Structures are given as structure tokens and as C-alpha cells.
Amino acid sequence: MRLFWEIISRSFQRHLTYRTATITGLITNLFFGLLRASVLLALLGHSSNVGGWNAQDMVTYVALTQAIMMVVSIFGWSDLMNTVYRGEIAAELLRPTHLYTFWFAQDLGRSLTALVTRGISIMLVCWLVFNIKLPHSLEHWLLVLTSLALAMTLSFAFRFTVNLAAFWSPDARGMARFAFIILGFASGFLMPLRFFPDWLQQILALTPFPHMMNSTIEIYIGSSDTRTLELLGLQFFWAIGLTVLAQLILSRAMRRLVILGG
């Protein structure tokens, strides 16, 4: 367990050193957040609400998605895939920890860095400028943070599973890009899922994608207590399910792996 926390700490410190990239990314996030907010407010028009959300809800949605998109790495991740193609996977397997555990700890460090440097900054700026919603109680804050932690765990399990395609394909990057395009659409990042047709919402509800972002958004903006517990339960179910699936696929991948040389 100590090794796990040490890897998280080292990963956090390493990503924290990229100050210029962090500042540039923060400015970019705020700019595109402003554009997205403008589009959604134009959609609202003269109506008081759309899909049950008013203007403040929509701006809060944009602020939250821009704040956590790097926390859950919504645009993809190919680090494990690259180690397979470069042959570095041989050295990865010599580490004194399980491959999944090592990469999960690395990703948690990266996610925490993104949360501290980008997430909190974006939410603070949007609160000062646009008066976005904030959780109304300590209990609400805890529910949001719990949901975000489950979203991070689920997102990593999905990304790790996608990267394992490298063990079967000479170039799985195309499959990865397609998977992450679906993730951006089905997670609620590109557009709130409640704006989708009912039949599409019902289909997406049977997948893990909404629980990597949309569930956290719904809990943050405000769901009933029953709905909040339901969303947290589904996030926990999918996080455990995809983690187990990733482990099973990894064990099969290890049986396919052939390392030449001494």
C-alpha cells in the first residue's frame, strides 16, 4: 500500500512541474468553456429552461465539464499502448507491483494534478464571473467528490482496457480513437445527456459511459436523494465491473506476450 501511495505522490509531483502547459491548458479550457456556454444559452433562447435546466444550470454544466475533463481524461490515453509497441512493456513487468496497480496509481497522480491546477481554478473563475451553482452542504460536497472518485476509477478501467488492444493489433490507435470519440459523445461531455431523445438516453443508460462524467454532473447540479444514490450505485457497479474485465483481459494478454532477447 505504501508503494501505491508513493507512486501517486511521484506522479503528482512530476505532472505539477509542467507549469507552462498547465497555464496554457487552463486558458484554453476557459476559452472553449465560454464558447460552449454561449451555444447552450443560445439554445435556451427565451425559454425558462430546457430539459429541466435553467441558464445557471447550463453554465454550471459547462464549467464542471471543462473542470473535470482532464481529471477523467475524456480525450483519451495511450501510454500503456505505447509501451507495448516500443517494447518497454518488458521493463514494466519487472516492476515490484502489478501492472494495473502501477498504471492506476500513475493515473491517479495525474488526475489529482489536473483537479488541483485546472479543476479548482476553472470552477473558481466561473463562480466569480458567472455565479455558477455550488453544492449547498458538506454532505452534497462529499457526494460530488465520491462520484468524481468513482468516475476517475471507471474512466481509468475503460482506458486501460482499450489500451490492451495493442496486444492483439499491430496498431490499435485507430480503435482507441473511435472508442474515445464514443466516450466524448456518450459521457455527456459534448452535450448534456438529458437533451438527447428518450430512446437514446435509455440505450446509453445500459452502458458505463454516462457514469464517467454525466452522473457527477447530475449529482453536482442537484438530483433527488434517491436518484443520487442510484447514480452512485451504478458508478460503483461499473467501476468494479470494468476493473475486473480489465484484469481478465490483461491476464489473457500476458499469455500472448512474447519477449525476445536477454
HURANOR-V372872 format. One record per helix or strand of 2 or more residues. SS is the DSSP state (2 for helix, 1 for strand). FROM is the first residue (numbers start at 1). TO is the last residue. If there is no record, write none. Layout:
# HURANOR-V372872
ss-><SS | SS>
from-><FROM | FROM>
to-><TO | TO>
This chain:
# HURANOR-V372872
ss-><2 | 2 | 2 | 2 | 2 | 2 | 2 | 2 | 2 | 2 | 2 | 2 | 2>
from-><2 | 19 | 55 | 79 | 89 | 99 | 138 | 173 | 193 | 198 | 209 | 214 | 225>
to-><16 | 44 | 68 | 86 | 92 | 130 | 167 | 186 | 195 | 204 | 212 | 221 | 256>
